[in-house]
């Protein structure tokens, strides 16, 4: 009977049980999404034996398990034991010595520790006792709680620098949490979850300046709908915090919130500034124009912009690049600005407003790449870029005000040819304005899909004929491009932020555009197939 039961339990007729363990185990690990999925070990004897011998499964189970007074101690001990010897990530609500006793035997494996709460001074003492036991591989520490009683605690509370934490590099804290208790010289990444104005900004800055190895700093609002008033009358550079290795600063929230944090902290010039609008109608242009590190050290250095989708998200981003002057790499560019617009960017006119931040005479932006799936409705309704519209008289909320020094426009894939035509018109006609480069100094880069197939080739032919009519229109208005670059795109699904990233084939491009090239060469000084 036992043999028959085992046979039925294994269900050898089921296809999944015929898989070798090295294939079945990744499937079960990927299928585990919540704590209740621990029941996979109860399906059959084969699965149970396999899961009990797989530490990775119990490591992932621990990530969704909160070690708290209401969590069964047996379950916690079970998962901790079966996850050995792999590094683990744990979430803990400290009540006292019980949590320390559970984790102490596994302290050498804790790589990420999230503190969800402390219940009294005894809980803090238990946490510090765990730190004294040494956490040699702890790289990431997160406080998802506040400690309002620290200031009035009768027992001494020690800073993290007093404990042996040789691997600690990542720290995440609420803004109300005392940073001076957490800052260590070896810290490289800091995330601050802001729930209001910094309670003691001077002390926060002083603690921040001790993080000499800090490379990334991020501020995230707990409540993005609650604006924080921005300081006024800022006209001088306040003293800079000393973080020589700082490379990236990230902010998310309202315009007032982002301006307030930038102004209070005045970070040293970072390599990259990331801004993310969390509400519609966030005035990013006001953030960039305020007298902070953004206006002093980021915007003036940008020489190239990109507007469109990015590799990692479906949002519309505005990316800014600056030249990197290094020996042997004369044309290399570095991303210094990343603005993630609200998801309804096309409705609230945010894109048009952001671009206006780079239209001041001091702007050094000479190249603009565009890959928009559609134009904003306000711009679509305006006269800007339409046939026979004035060169500089297209005004209104929907008008693109292009940078004054702009000499190169790159119209990438993923755009309709009608949108490309309107952008190209606005680009060339702006050359008639004051302090604008003349049309013969302009370069227009046009990317079209040259993939084989009747539909693709017919669409590319229509687009090229429309481009030819556009060039004739420029010629009739007394404008002539200095350079036209045609890029034959072979992989239309690839997202590129500049034409140099487009997979092109000059021979294929010549096959599609060959009959129209003589006409293009009559209307443009230089025509190049890329």
C-alpha positions as CSV (number, residue, x, y, z in Angstrom):
1,X,0.0,0.0,0.0
2,X,2.8,2.4,0.9
3,X,4.5,1.8,-2.5
4,X,1.2,2.4,-4.3
5,X,0.6,5.5,-2.4
6,X,4.0,6.8,-3.2
7,X,3.4,6.2,-6.8
8,X,0.1,8.0,-6.9
9,X,1.6,10.8,-4.8
10,X,4.4,11.4,-7.2
11,X,1.9,11.4,-10.1
12,X,4.4,10.1,-12.7
13,X,1.9,10.7,-15.4
14,X,2.2,14.5,-14.8
15,X,4.6,16.2,-17.2
16,X,6.0,18.5,-14.5
17,X,7.2,15.6,-12.4
18,X,9.3,14.3,-15.3
19,X,11.4,17.4,-15.3
20,X,14.9,17.1,-13.8
21,X,15.5,18.9,-10.5
22,X,17.7,21.6,-12.1
23,X,14.7,22.7,-14.2
24,X,11.9,22.1,-11.7
25,X,13.5,24.1,-8.9
26,X,13.8,27.4,-10.8
27,X,10.1,27.0,-11.8
28,X,9.0,26.6,-8.2
29,X,11.2,29.5,-7.1
30,X,9.7,31.8,-9.7
31,X,6.2,30.7,-8.9
32,X,6.6,31.6,-5.3
33,X,5.1,35.0,-4.8
34,X,3.8,35.1,-1.3
35,X,4.3,33.4,2.1
36,X,1.4,31.0,1.5
37,X,3.3,29.4,-1.3
38,X,5.3,27.5,1.2
39,X,2.5,24.9,0.6
40,X,4.5,23.8,-2.5
41,X,6.4,21.6,-0.1
42,X,3.1,19.8,0.7
43,X,2.2,18.9,-2.9
44,X,4.0,15.6,-2.9
45,X,7.0,13.8,-1.5
46,X,9.2,14.6,-4.5
47,X,8.6,18.3,-4.3
48,X,9.0,18.3,-0.5
49,X,12.4,16.6,-0.7
50,X,13.5,18.9,-3.5
51,X,12.4,22.1,-1.7
52,X,14.0,21.1,1.7
53,X,17.3,20.7,-0.1
54,X,17.1,24.1,-1.9
55,X,18.2,27.0,0.3
56,X,17.4,29.6,-2.4
57,X,13.7,28.8,-2.0
58,X,13.7,29.5,1.8
59,X,15.8,32.7,1.2
60,X,13.1,34.1,-1.0
61,X,10.5,33.0,1.6
62,X,12.3,34.9,4.3
63,X,12.0,38.1,2.1
64,X,8.2,38.0,2.4
65,X,8.2,36.9,6.1
66,X,8.0,39.6,8.8
67,X,9.7,38.5,12.0
68,X,7.2,40.0,14.5
69,X,5.5,39.0,17.8
70,X,2.5,37.6,15.8
71,X,4.7,35.4,13.5
72,X,5.0,31.8,14.6
73,X,8.5,31.3,16.0
74,X,8.7,27.7,14.6
75,X,8.1,29.0,11.0
76,X,10.9,31.6,11.4
77,X,13.3,29.1,12.7
78,X,12.4,26.6,10.0
79,X,13.1,29.2,7.2
80,X,16.3,30.4,8.8
81,X,17.7,26.9,9.2
82,X,16.7,25.7,5.7
83,X,18.1,28.9,4.0
84,X,21.6,28.1,5.3
85,X,24.3,28.7,4.1
86,X,23.0,31.4,1.7
87,X,23.0,35.2,2.5
88,X,19.5,36.3,3.7
89,X,17.3,39.4,3.8
90,X,15.1,39.7,6.8
91,X,12.4,42.1,8.0
92,X,12.1,42.5,11.8
93,X,9.9,44.3,14.3
94,X,12.0,44.4,17.5
95,X,10.1,43.7,20.8
96,X,13.1,42.6,22.9
97,X,15.6,39.8,23.2
98,X,13.4,37.2,21.4
99,X,14.2,38.6,17.9
100,X,17.9,38.9,18.8
101,X,18.0,35.2,19.9
102,X,16.3,34.1,16.7
103,X,18.8,36.0,14.4
104,X,22.0,35.7,16.4
105,X,22.9,32.1,15.1
106,X,22.5,33.4,11.6
107,X,24.0,36.9,12.0
108,X,27.0,36.0,9.8
109,X,24.5,35.5,6.8
110,X,22.4,38.6,7.1
111,X,23.0,40.7,4.0
112,X,19.9,43.0,4.2
113,X,18.1,44.0,7.3
114,X,14.8,46.0,7.4
115,X,13.7,47.3,10.7
116,X,9.9,47.7,10.7
117,X,9.5,49.0,14.2
118,X,10.9,49.2,17.8
119,X,8.7,48.7,20.8
120,X,10.4,50.6,23.6
121,X,14.0,51.0,24.8
122,X,14.5,47.3,25.4
123,X,13.9,46.7,21.7
124,X,16.7,49.2,20.8
125,X,19.0,47.5,23.2
126,X,18.2,44.1,21.6
127,X,19.0,45.5,18.2
128,X,22.3,47.0,19.3
129,X,23.1,43.7,20.9
130,X,22.6,42.0,17.5
131,X,25.0,44.6,16.0
132,X,27.5,43.8,18.6
133,X,27.4,40.1,17.6
134,X,28.8,41.3,14.3
135,X,27.0,41.3,10.9
136,X,30.0,40.8,8.6
137,X,28.1,40.7,5.3
138,X,25.4,43.3,6.1
139,X,25.4,45.6,3.1
140,X,21.9,47.1,3.2
141,X,20.1,48.5,6.3
142,X,16.6,50.0,6.1
143,X,14.7,51.8,8.8
144,X,11.0,51.7,8.0
145,X,10.1,53.3,11.3
146,X,10.6,56.3,13.5
147,X,12.1,56.4,17.0
148,X,10.5,59.4,18.7
149,X,11.7,58.4,22.1
150,X,15.4,58.4,21.3
151,X,15.9,62.0,22.5
152,X,14.4,61.2,25.9
153,X,15.8,57.6,26.2
154,X,17.4,56.9,29.6
155,X,19.9,54.5,28.1
156,X,22.7,55.6,25.8
157,X,21.9,55.1,22.1
158,X,25.0,54.4,20.1
159,X,25.7,55.4,16.5
160,X,26.2,52.7,13.8
161,X,29.9,53.7,13.6
162,X,30.4,52.1,17.0
163,X,29.6,48.6,15.7
164,X,31.5,46.2,13.5
165,X,29.7,46.6,10.2
166,X,32.5,46.3,7.6
167,X,30.3,45.7,4.6
168,X,27.5,48.3,5.2
169,X,27.1,50.4,2.1
170,X,23.3,51.1,1.6
171,X,21.1,52.9,4.1
172,X,17.4,53.9,3.8
173,X,15.8,56.0,6.6
174,X,12.8,58.3,7.1
175,X,13.6,62.0,7.2
176,X,12.5,62.1,10.9
177,X,15.2,59.5,11.7
178,X,18.4,60.9,13.2
179,X,20.9,60.6,10.4
180,X,23.8,61.4,12.8
181,X,23.1,58.0,14.4
182,X,23.4,56.2,11.1
183,X,26.0,58.0,9.0
184,X,29.3,56.1,8.5
185,X,32.3,57.0,6.5
186,X,32.0,53.9,4.3
187,X,28.4,54.5,3.3
188,X,28.0,54.8,-0.5
189,X,24.2,54.9,-1.1
190,X,21.6,56.8,1.0
191,X,17.8,57.0,0.5
192,X,15.8,59.4,2.6
193,X,12.0,58.9,2.7
194,X,10.7,62.4,3.4
195,X,7.5,62.9,5.3
196,X,7.8,66.7,5.7
197,X,10.4,69.3,6.1
198,X,13.7,68.2,7.7
199,X,13.4,68.7,11.4
200,X,17.0,69.8,11.9
201,X,18.5,70.6,8.5
202,X,21.7,71.9,9.9
203,X,22.4,68.7,11.9
204,X,21.3,66.6,8.9
205,X,23.8,68.4,6.7
206,X,26.5,68.0,9.3
207,X,25.9,64.3,9.5
208,X,25.7,64.1,5.7
209,X,29.2,65.7,5.3
210,X,30.7,62.8,7.3
211,X,29.6,60.4,4.6
212,X,32.8,61.0,2.6
213,X,32.3,57.9,0.4
214,X,28.7,58.7,-0.5
215,X,28.1,58.2,-4.3
216,X,24.2,58.3,-4.6
217,X,21.7,60.2,-2.6
218,X,17.9,59.9,-3.1
219,X,15.0,61.8,-1.5
220,X,11.5,60.2,-1.9
221,X,8.3,61.7,-0.5
222,X,6.1,59.6,1.7
223,X,3.2,61.7,0.7
224,X,3.8,63.2,-2.8
225,X,0.5,65.1,-2.6
226,X,1.6,67.2,0.3
227,X,3.7,70.1,-1.1
228,X,6.6,71.6,0.9
229,X,7.0,75.4,0.6
230,X,10.2,76.4,-1.2
231,X,12.6,78.9,0.5
232,X,12.7,82.4,-0.9
233,X,15.4,85.0,-1.4
234,X,18.1,82.5,-2.3
235,X,20.8,84.4,-4.2
236,X,24.1,83.2,-2.8
237,X,25.8,79.8,-2.7
238,X,25.5,78.4,0.8
239,X,28.5,76.3,2.0
240,X,28.7,73.0,0.2
241,X,28.7,69.7,2.0
242,X,31.9,67.7,1.6
243,X,31.1,64.6,-0.3
244,X,33.8,64.4,-3.0
245,X,32.6,61.1,-4.5
246,X,28.9,62.0,-4.9
247,X,27.8,61.0,-8.4
248,X,24.0,61.0,-8.4
249,X,21.2,62.8,-6.6
250,X,17.6,61.7,-7.1
251,X,14.4,63.5,-6.2
252,X,10.7,62.6,-6.6
253,X,7.7,64.7,-5.7
254,X,6.3,68.2,-6.2
255,X,8.2,71.2,-7.6
256,X,8.2,72.9,-4.2
257,X,9.4,69.8,-2.4
258,X,12.3,69.2,-4.9
259,X,13.4,72.9,-4.8
260,X,13.2,73.0,-1.0
261,X,15.5,70.0,-0.6
262,X,18.0,71.2,-3.3
263,X,18.2,74.6,-1.7
264,X,18.6,73.4,1.9
265,X,21.2,70.9,1.2
266,X,23.1,72.4,-1.7
267,X,25.0,69.3,-2.7
268,X,28.3,69.6,-4.4
269,X,28.1,69.4,-8.2
270,X,27.0,65.8,-8.9
271,X,27.6,63.9,-12.1
272,X,23.9,63.2,-12.5
273,X,20.6,64.8,-11.2
274,X,17.4,62.8,-11.4
275,X,14.0,64.5,-11.0
276,X,10.7,62.6,-11.1
277,X,7.3,64.3,-11.2
278,X,4.9,62.4,-9.0
279,X,1.9,64.6,-9.7
280,X,0.4,66.2,-12.8
281,X,1.4,69.8,-13.6
282,X,4.6,69.7,-11.7
283,X,6.6,72.8,-12.8
284,X,10.0,71.1,-13.4
285,X,11.1,74.3,-15.2
286,X,10.9,76.2,-11.9
287,X,13.0,73.5,-10.2
288,X,15.7,73.9,-12.9
289,X,15.6,77.7,-12.8
290,X,15.7,78.1,-9.0
291,X,19.1,79.2,-7.5
292,X,20.3,75.7,-6.6
293,X,22.9,73.3,-7.7
294,X,20.7,72.5,-10.7
295,X,20.9,76.0,-12.1
296,X,24.5,76.5,-11.1
297,X,26.2,73.3,-12.0
298,X,23.8,71.1,-14.2
299,X,21.9,73.0,-16.7
300,X,24.8,75.2,-17.9
301,X,26.9,72.2,-18.7
302,X,24.4,70.4,-21.0
303,X,25.2,70.3,-24.7
304,X,22.7,67.6,-25.9
305,X,19.1,66.7,-25.0
306,X,16.9,63.7,-25.6
307,X,13.1,63.7,-25.3
308,X,11.3,60.4,-25.5
309,X,11.0,56.9,-24.0
310,X,13.9,55.2,-22.2
311,X,15.2,51.6,-21.9
312,X,13.8,51.0,-18.4
313,X,10.4,52.5,-18.4
314,X,7.5,53.6,-20.6
315,X,7.5,57.1,-19.2
316,X,8.6,60.0,-21.2
317,X,12.0,61.3,-20.0
318,X,14.1,64.4,-20.8
319,X,17.8,63.4,-20.7
320,X,20.6,65.9,-20.7
321,X,24.2,65.1,-21.7
322,X,27.5,67.0,-21.2
323,X,30.9,66.6,-22.9
324,X,33.5,64.6,-21.0
325,X,37.0,65.9,-21.8
326,X,39.3,62.9,-21.5
327,X,42.4,62.1,-23.4
328,X,41.6,59.8,-26.3
329,X,37.9,60.2,-25.9
330,X,37.1,63.6,-27.4
331,X,33.5,63.1,-28.3
332,X,32.2,61.1,-25.3
333,X,29.1,62.4,-23.6
334,X,27.9,61.8,-20.0
335,X,24.3,61.8,-18.8
336,X,23.9,64.6,-16.2
337,X,20.2,65.1,-16.1
338,X,17.2,62.7,-16.1
339,X,13.7,64.1,-15.8
340,X,10.9,61.6,-15.6
341,X,7.6,63.3,-16.5
342,X,4.2,62.5,-15.1
343,X,2.5,59.6,-17.0
344,X,0.0,62.0,-18.5
345,X,2.7,64.2,-19.9
346,X,0.8,64.9,-23.1
347,X,-2.2,66.3,-21.3
348,X,-0.7,68.8,-18.9
349,X,1.8,70.4,-21.3
350,X,4.7,69.5,-19.0
351,X,7.0,68.6,-21.9
352,X,6.7,72.0,-23.5
353,X,7.4,73.7,-20.2
354,X,10.5,71.6,-19.5
355,X,12.0,72.4,-22.9
356,X,11.6,76.1,-22.2
357,X,14.1,75.8,-19.4
358,X,16.8,75.4,-22.0
359,X,15.8,78.4,-24.2
360,X,17.8,81.0,-22.2
361,X,20.6,82.7,-24.2
362,X,23.2,81.1,-21.8
363,X,22.1,77.6,-22.8
364,X,24.9,75.5,-24.6
365,X,22.5,72.9,-26.0
366,X,23.5,72.3,-29.6
367,X,21.8,68.9,-30.3
368,X,18.3,67.6,-29.6
369,X,17.1,64.0,-30.2
370,X,13.4,63.3,-30.2
371,X,11.5,60.0,-30.1
372,X,8.0,60.9,-29.0
373,X,5.1,58.4,-29.7
374,X,2.9,61.5,-30.3
375,X,2.9,65.3,-30.0
376,X,1.2,66.9,-27.0
377,X,-2.4,67.9,-27.9
378,X,-1.6,71.6,-27.2
379,X,1.2,71.5,-29.7
380,X,-0.8,69.5,-32.2
381,X,-3.5,72.2,-32.1
382,X,-1.1,75.1,-32.4
383,X,0.2,76.7,-35.7
384,X,3.8,75.8,-34.8
385,X,5.4,73.7,-37.5
386,X,2.5,73.8,-39.9
387,X,2.8,74.8,-43.6
388,X,3.2,78.6,-44.2
389,X,3.3,79.4,-40.4
390,X,5.6,82.2,-39.4
391,X,9.2,81.4,-38.5
392,X,9.2,83.1,-35.1
393,X,5.6,84.1,-34.7
394,X,4.2,80.8,-33.6
395,X,3.4,81.6,-30.0
396,X,1.2,80.1,-27.4
397,X,1.2,77.4,-24.7
398,X,1.7,74.6,-27.2
399,X,4.8,76.0,-28.9
400,X,8.1,74.4,-28.7
401,X,10.7,77.0,-27.9
402,X,13.9,75.4,-29.1
403,X,17.3,76.2,-27.5
404,X,18.9,79.2,-29.1
405,X,22.2,77.5,-29.9
406,X,20.5,74.4,-31.4
407,X,22.3,73.2,-34.6
408,X,21.4,69.5,-34.8
409,X,18.0,67.8,-34.6
410,X,17.7,64.0,-34.6
411,X,14.3,62.6,-35.4
412,X,14.5,59.0,-34.2
413,X,12.4,55.9,-34.9
414,X,9.0,55.3,-33.3
415,X,7.6,58.6,-34.5
416,X,5.0,59.3,-37.2
417,X,6.3,61.1,-40.2
418,X,3.8,63.9,-39.7
419,X,5.3,64.6,-36.2
420,X,8.8,64.6,-37.7
421,X,7.8,67.1,-40.4
422,X,6.4,69.5,-37.9
423,X,9.4,69.3,-35.7
424,X,11.7,69.8,-38.7
425,X,9.8,72.8,-39.8
426,X,10.0,74.4,-36.3
427,X,13.7,73.6,-36.2
428,X,14.6,75.2,-39.6
429,X,12.3,78.2,-39.4
430,X,13.7,79.1,-36.0
431,X,17.0,79.9,-37.8
432,X,15.5,83.2,-39.0
433,X,15.4,84.5,-35.4
434,X,17.8,86.7,-33.6
435,X,20.9,85.0,-32.2
436,X,20.1,81.8,-34.0
437,X,22.4,79.7,-36.2
438,X,21.7,80.3,-39.9
439,X,20.0,77.4,-41.8
440,X,23.2,76.4,-43.6
441,X,24.8,75.6,-40.2
442,X,21.9,73.2,-39.3
443,X,22.0,69.4,-39.5
444,X,18.8,67.3,-39.7
445,X,19.1,63.6,-38.9
446,X,16.1,61.6,-40.2
447,X,15.7,57.9,-39.1
448,X,13.4,55.7,-41.2
449,X,12.5,52.0,-41.2
450,X,14.2,50.3,-44.1
451,X,13.3,46.7,-43.2
452,X,12.5,44.4,-46.1
453,X,8.9,43.8,-46.9
454,X,6.3,45.4,-49.1
455,X,4.5,47.3,-46.3
456,X,7.8,48.7,-44.8
457,X,9.2,49.7,-48.1
458,X,6.0,51.4,-49.2
459,X,5.9,53.3,-45.9
460,X,9.5,54.3,-46.2
461,X,8.9,55.6,-49.7
462,X,6.0,57.7,-48.7
463,X,8.0,59.1,-45.8
464,X,11.0,60.0,-48.1
465,X,8.6,61.7,-50.6
466,X,7.2,63.8,-47.8
467,X,10.7,64.7,-46.7
468,X,11.4,65.8,-50.3
469,X,8.4,68.1,-50.3
470,X,9.5,69.5,-47.0
471,X,13.0,70.4,-48.4
472,X,11.3,72.0,-51.3
473,X,9.2,74.1,-48.9
474,X,12.4,75.2,-47.1
475,X,14.0,76.2,-50.4
476,X,10.9,78.3,-51.4
477,X,11.1,80.1,-48.1
478,X,14.8,80.9,-48.6
479,X,16.2,78.3,-46.2
480,X,18.6,75.6,-47.1
481,X,19.9,72.9,-44.8
482,X,23.6,72.5,-44.4
483,X,23.5,68.8,-43.8
484,X,20.9,66.0,-44.1
485,X,21.7,62.6,-42.5
486,X,19.5,59.6,-43.5
487,X,19.6,56.6,-41.1
488,X,18.2,53.3,-42.3
489,X,16.8,51.6,-39.2
490,X,16.7,47.8,-39.3
491,X,15.3,47.1,-35.8
492,X,12.3,49.4,-35.2
493,X,11.7,48.0,-31.7
494,X,15.0,49.2,-30.3
495,X,14.8,52.4,-28.2
496,X,17.7,54.8,-28.9
497,X,18.5,58.1,-27.3
498,X,20.7,59.3,-30.2
499,X,21.2,58.4,-33.8
500,X,24.6,56.8,-32.9
501,X,22.7,54.0,-31.1
502,X,20.5,53.2,-34.1
503,X,21.3,49.9,-36.0
504,X,21.7,51.2,-39.5
505,X,22.7,49.8,-42.9
506,X,23.9,52.4,-45.4
507,X,23.6,49.9,-48.3
508,X,20.0,49.2,-47.5
509,X,19.3,52.9,-47.0
510,X,20.7,53.6,-50.5
511,X,18.4,50.9,-52.0
512,X,15.3,52.6,-50.5
513,X,16.2,56.2,-51.0
514,X,18.5,56.0,-54.1
515,X,16.0,57.4,-56.6
516,X,15.4,60.5,-54.4
517,X,19.0,61.3,-53.5
518,X,19.8,63.5,-56.5
519,X,16.8,65.7,-55.7
520,X,17.8,65.9,-52.0
521,X,21.4,66.9,-53.0
522,X,19.9,69.8,-55.0
523,X,18.2,71.2,-51.9
524,X,20.8,70.4,-49.2
525,X,24.4,71.2,-49.1
526,X,25.5,67.8,-47.9
527,X,23.5,64.5,-47.9
528,X,24.9,61.5,-46.1
529,X,23.6,58.0,-45.9
530,X,24.3,56.4,-42.5
